[in-house]
């Protein structure tokens, strides 16, 4: 237990030992305040919630820099994005403010400031999520009692970038409009749903032409002019089944455009594809020449794949595994609207199959089930 000592006419010093046994003290204007403080300290120590007041005074900018040094196991592109949010938005706002002094009201003020500056809602959300990670880590490190990133309302996403869904005919039109070297790449993207980085990282050993499928285990991105290999976006490997005609196309691709490094798709100079260059020099020209929407992005081929598979009767769970989403909720949020009317089509198919089969014996002797009476006609 701590003790209270009177030091002068109106100074009371509360003395106690922290969980490590180090002697600590704090002064108050009244004995009552000093005793209340000691009671709180003992309670926090007993529950393991005691926070070192010296640590909680650490400036946010200092702790954020320390946090970045320990931010491991992230893709290079993700690290650059996170560092940019800390450098451009979080440190300028919080600066040298003690990390223990940051309250929910300050976080709400940050969101309001970023939104008011004209930043896109997606950027504001990403910045908040980075702050949330920092403060959660500070909570784990016992610098703060709890993260202030609670009860925060984020701006609604008002992005006008819409998904474009191509038909099978439009996919064929786009493939016909692009350089023959990338003809198969368009079909592969539209029927496998691979992300651009995953597609350009594919190698021949990852392809199984006997049981048409491919192993998606890596991705490639461009950072500061360098191509950097890394894991998939969700850091999960997956096996993607492919139609027989895609397998046949890929076999022809390997024969026509062999790669010394074993890549399935290569640039005009037979090197590894840089997506930015491909998009500007090849894809945009093909979009302009093909019978497809002018705002088509390469990533929309992934959406085309989803639409094609849903039209073929695939479930959300099958789609999730095929596209490599992190959760079924991600799949549902993006593509659930494509299932509207899907149940009706399936039920109609079941009905056609039933009627095309031999008559079913009726449970009533001497009768067979033929057709459902039209209830709207009445029975007369």
GIFEN-V646213 format. One record per residue. N is the residue number from 1. PSI is psi in radians with two decimals (* if undefined). NEAR is the number of other ideal C-beta (glycine too) atoms within 10 Angstrom. D_CENTER is the distance of its C-alpha to the mean C-alpha in Angstrom with 2 decimals. Layout:
BEGIN
<<N/PSI/NEAR/D_CENTER> <N/PSI/NEAR/D_CENTER>>
END
This chain:
BEGIN
<<1/2.62/8/49.61> <2/-3.09/19/49.77> <3/2.78/12/52.76> <4/2.22/18/53.71> <5/2.39/13/56.29> <6/2.21/11/58.08> <7/1.60/11/58.16> <8/-3.05/8/60.41> <9/-0.69/5/61.21> <10/0.67/10/57.67> <11/2.16/13/55.32> <12/2.16/20/54.01> <13/2.14/16/52.05> <14/2.13/22/49.72> <15/2.43/14/49.54> <16/2.96/19/47.27> <17/2.37/13/45.66> <18/3.06/15/41.91> <19/-0.41/11/40.36> <20/-0.08/6/41.30> <21/-0.03/6/44.88> <22/2.42/9/44.97> <23/2.30/9/47.26> <24/2.80/14/45.67> <25/2.75/13/47.27> <26/2.44/16/46.71> <27/2.63/14/49.38> <28/2.85/18/49.86> <29/-0.40/10/52.49> <30/2.72/11/53.55> <31/-0.60/14/54.05> <32/-0.75/11/52.18> <33/-0.69/15/48.99> <34/-0.76/24/49.36> <35/-0.67/16/49.82> <36/-0.67/13/46.86> <37/-0.79/18/44.70> <38/-0.67/19/46.00> <39/-0.71/13/45.33> <40/-0.74/12/41.69> <41/-0.82/19/41.41> <42/-0.67/14/42.96> <43/-0.77/11/40.71> <44/-0.66/14/37.54> <45/-0.71/14/38.91> <46/-0.61/9/39.70> <47/-0.03/8/36.20> <48/0.40/8/34.57> <49/0.15/12/33.16> <50/2.36/18/35.37> <51/2.28/15/33.83> <52/2.00/16/35.72> <53/-0.45/12/36.59> <54/-0.66/11/36.87> <55/-0.66/16/33.28> <56/-0.22/17/31.97> <57/-0.02/12/33.80> <58/2.24/19/31.64> <59/2.51/16/30.48> <60/-0.78/25/26.82> <61/-0.57/18/26.79> <62/-0.81/13/28.32> <63/-0.66/21/25.96> <64/-0.68/21/22.86> <65/-0.72/13/24.41> <66/-0.70/15/25.03> <67/-0.72/18/21.48> <68/-0.64/15/20.19> <69/-0.50/7/22.73> <70/0.06/8/21.42> <71/1.59/17/17.68> <72/3.07/6/17.55> <73/0.71/7/15.42> <74/2.65/13/12.84> <75/2.63/18/12.73> <76/-0.76/15/15.40> <77/-0.69/16/13.44> <78/-0.72/14/11.13> <79/-0.75/14/14.50> <80/-0.72/13/16.11> <81/-0.76/15/13.67> <82/-0.80/20/14.11> <83/-0.65/14/17.83> <84/-0.69/14/18.12> <85/-0.72/17/16.89> <86/-0.81/23/19.33> <87/-0.74/14/22.08> <88/-0.43/13/21.94> <89/-0.81/22/21.16> <90/-0.87/20/21.44> <91/-0.75/17/24.54> <92/-0.52/11/26.44> <93/-0.84/17/26.01> <94/-0.57/23/26.70> <95/-2.12/10/28.70> <96/0.16/10/31.34> <97/2.31/13/30.90> <98/2.38/18/31.26> <99/-0.52/23/28.03> <100/-0.19/20/29.95> <101/-0.07/14/30.99> <102/2.11/22/27.59> <103/2.90/10/27.49> <104/-0.62/14/25.26> <105/-0.59/9/27.52> <106/-0.64/14/26.60> <107/-0.72/22/22.85> <108/-0.65/14/23.63> <109/-0.66/12/25.80> <110/-0.83/21/23.06> <111/-0.75/18/20.83> <112/-0.71/12/23.95> <113/-0.80/14/24.92> <114/-0.74/21/21.68> <115/-0.72/15/21.61> <116/-0.37/8/25.31> <117/-0.09/10/24.98> <118/0.10/7/23.24> <119/2.56/17/19.72> <120/2.54/14/17.12> <121/-0.63/15/15.49> <122/-0.62/14/11.99> <123/-0.71/19/13.67> <124/-0.77/21/15.39> <125/-0.77/16/12.42> <126/-0.68/17/10.79> <127/-0.73/23/14.36> <128/-0.74/21/14.86> <129/-0.62/14/11.98> <130/-0.78/22/13.61> <131/-0.72/26/16.95> <132/-0.71/16/15.98> <133/-0.74/15/15.24> <134/-0.83/25/18.56> <135/-0.58/23/20.53> <136/-0.69/14/19.36> <137/-0.66/18/20.52> <138/-0.62/25/23.70> <139/-0.75/16/24.27> <140/-0.65/10/24.03> <141/0.05/15/26.37> <142/0.58/15/28.77> <143/-0.47/20/28.93> <144/2.75/23/28.17> <145/-0.72/13/28.79> <146/2.72/12/25.49> <147/2.44/19/22.54> <148/-0.01/23/23.39> <149/1.01/19/19.84> <150/2.52/10/20.95> <151/0.54/8/21.72> <152/2.18/14/20.00> <153/2.20/7/19.53> <154/2.67/14/17.05> <155/2.55/17/18.08> <156/2.53/7/17.21> <157/1.96/11/15.09> <158/0.34/8/18.01> <159/2.35/9/16.49> <160/0.18/4/18.93> <161/1.95/10/16.83> <162/2.62/10/17.23> <163/2.44/16/16.21> <164/2.25/18/19.29> <165/2.03/18/20.42> <166/2.62/23/23.17> <167/2.96/14/25.98> <168/-0.65/13/27.24> <169/-0.67/10/30.09> <170/-0.62/18/27.96> <171/-0.78/21/26.03> <172/-0.67/17/29.50> <173/-0.76/17/30.67> <174/-0.75/25/27.91> <175/-0.63/21/28.59> <176/-0.45/14/32.29> <177/-0.25/19/31.88> <178/2.88/19/30.12> <179/2.43/13/31.96> <180/-0.50/10/33.03> <181/-0.48/16/31.23> <182/0.14/23/27.82> <183/-0.85/20/29.01> <184/-0.54/22/27.58> <185/-0.67/29/24.21> <186/-0.83/24/23.77> <187/-0.73/22/24.75> <188/-0.76/26/22.59> <189/-0.70/26/19.40> <190/-0.38/25/20.43> <191/-0.07/21/21.41> <192/-0.42/23/18.83> <193/0.28/24/15.62> <194/2.51/27/14.80> <195/2.75/20/12.65> <196/-0.82/23/15.25> <197/-0.61/21/14.87> <198/-0.69/23/15.22> <199/-0.81/24/18.16> <200/-0.23/24/20.02> <201/-0.13/25/19.73> <202/2.38/25/21.43> <203/2.80/15/24.90> <204/-0.74/15/27.88> <205/-0.31/8/27.92> <206/-0.05/17/24.51> <207/2.30/18/26.18> <208/1.83/14/28.34> <209/-0.30/15/30.71> <210/-0.81/6/32.87> <211/1.47/9/30.25> <212/1.89/17/28.01> <213/2.93/16/24.59> <214/2.54/25/22.49> <215/2.09/15/20.71> <216/1.82/23/17.30> <217/-0.12/16/17.15> <218/3.00/16/16.26> <219/2.86/23/14.99> <220/2.45/20/16.82> <221/2.84/20/16.21> <222/2.14/17/18.95> <223/2.10/13/19.62> <224/0.71/7/22.91> <225/-0.01/6/24.46> <226/2.49/9/23.66> <227/2.14/16/21.69> <228/2.05/14/19.69> <229/2.65/12/18.77> <230/-3.05/18/15.97> <231/3.05/13/13.89> <232/2.94/19/11.32> <233/-0.70/16/7.66> <234/0.03/13/7.46> <235/0.45/12/11.03> <236/2.29/13/12.60> <237/2.67/12/15.51> <238/2.72/17/16.46> <239/2.18/14/19.59> <240/2.09/21/19.50> <241/2.53/14/22.76> <242/2.60/20/24.29> <243/2.71/13/27.26> <244/-0.68/9/30.62> <245/-0.53/11/31.07> <246/-0.70/18/27.91> <247/-0.73/18/29.28> <248/-0.68/13/32.59> <249/-0.75/19/31.09> <250/-0.64/23/29.29> <251/-0.73/13/32.62> <252/-0.66/12/34.34> <253/-0.78/23/31.70> <254/-0.67/17/32.32> <255/-0.76/8/36.05> <256/-0.63/11/36.06> <257/1.20/18/33.66> <258/2.54/12/33.92> <259/2.24/17/31.92> <260/-0.55/8/33.56> <261/-0.08/10/30.20> <262/0.23/13/29.39> <263/2.51/21/26.53> <264/-0.67/21/26.42> <265/2.37/21/25.96> <266/2.90/21/27.62> <267/3.09/19/28.62> <268/-0.46/14/32.08> <269/0.25/6/33.38> <270/0.27/13/32.01> <271/3.13/13/29.56> <272/2.46/16/25.83> <273/2.32/22/24.01> <274/2.03/18/22.52> <275/-0.69/18/20.07> <276/-0.79/10/21.15> <277/-0.75/12/24.75> <278/-0.78/21/24.21> <279/-0.72/14/22.55> <280/-0.71/11/25.44> <281/-0.45/13/28.30> <282/-0.96/21/27.61> <283/-0.82/22/24.90> <284/-0.66/15/25.94> <285/-0.69/13/29.56> <286/-0.68/20/28.89> <287/-0.73/20/27.10> <288/-0.51/11/30.19> <289/-0.36/13/32.52> <290/2.92/21/30.91> <291/1.19/13/31.11> <292/2.81/21/27.51> <293/2.47/14/26.06> <294/-0.35/9/26.49> <295/0.24/10/23.02> <296/2.29/21/21.38> <297/2.77/17/18.56> <298/-0.64/19/17.98> <299/-0.37/13/14.44> <300/-0.31/20/16.40> <301/-0.50/27/17.95> <302/-0.70/22/14.83> <303/-0.63/22/15.41> <304/-0.71/25/19.07> <305/-0.79/24/18.49> <306/-0.78/20/16.93> <307/-0.72/18/19.95> <308/-0.76/19/22.41> <309/-0.68/19/21.35> <310/-0.71/19/21.39> <311/-0.48/14/24.76> <312/0.01/8/25.86> <313/0.17/11/25.31> <314/2.51/15/22.12> <315/2.93/14/20.64> <316/-0.69/16/17.11> <317/-0.73/10/17.05> <318/-0.73/15/18.38> <319/-0.72/22/15.89> <320/-0.85/19/12.93> <321/-0.70/18/14.69> <322/-0.76/21/15.69> <323/-0.23/23/12.45> <324/0.64/20/10.70> <325/2.69/22/8.01> <326/-0.46/12/7.08> <327/2.81/10/9.27> <328/-0.45/14/11.92> <329/-0.67/12/10.90> <330/-0.77/14/7.95> <331/-0.79/21/10.84> <332/-0.77/15/13.32> <333/-0.60/11/11.86> <334/-0.67/16/11.81> <335/0.06/21/14.95> <336/-0.58/12/17.13> <337/-0.36/9/19.44> <338/-0.21/17/20.42> <339/-0.03/13/22.09> <340/2.19/8/24.60> <341/-0.08/8/28.02> <342/-0.68/13/26.69> <343/-0.70/9/28.74> <344/-0.75/9/31.84> <345/-0.72/11/31.63> <346/-0.70/11/31.31> <347/-0.65/10/34.20> <348/-0.66/10/36.32> <349/-0.72/11/35.82> <350/-0.69/10/36.90> <351/-0.75/11/39.87> <352/-0.72/10/40.91> <353/-0.65/9/40.72> <354/-0.77/10/42.82> <355/-0.43/10/45.43> <356/-0.22/7/45.72> <357/2.91/8/46.50> <358/2.63/6/50.00> <359/2.53/9/51.10> <360/2.36/10/50.14> <361/2.35/10/53.06> <362/2.58/11/53.54> <363/-0.17/7/54.11> <364/2.16/8/57.16> <365/2.36/6/60.14> <366/0.14/5/61.12> <367/2.74/9/57.92> <368/2.66/10/54.79> <369/2.10/12/51.44> <370/-1.17/9/51.29> <371/2.73/6/49.60> <372/2.22/7/48.31> <373/2.57/8/50.84> <374/1.86/7/49.79> <375/-0.42/7/49.81> <376/-0.29/5/50.27> <377/-0.33/7/53.70> <378/3.07/7/55.12> <379/-0.09/5/57.68> <380/*/3/60.78>>
END
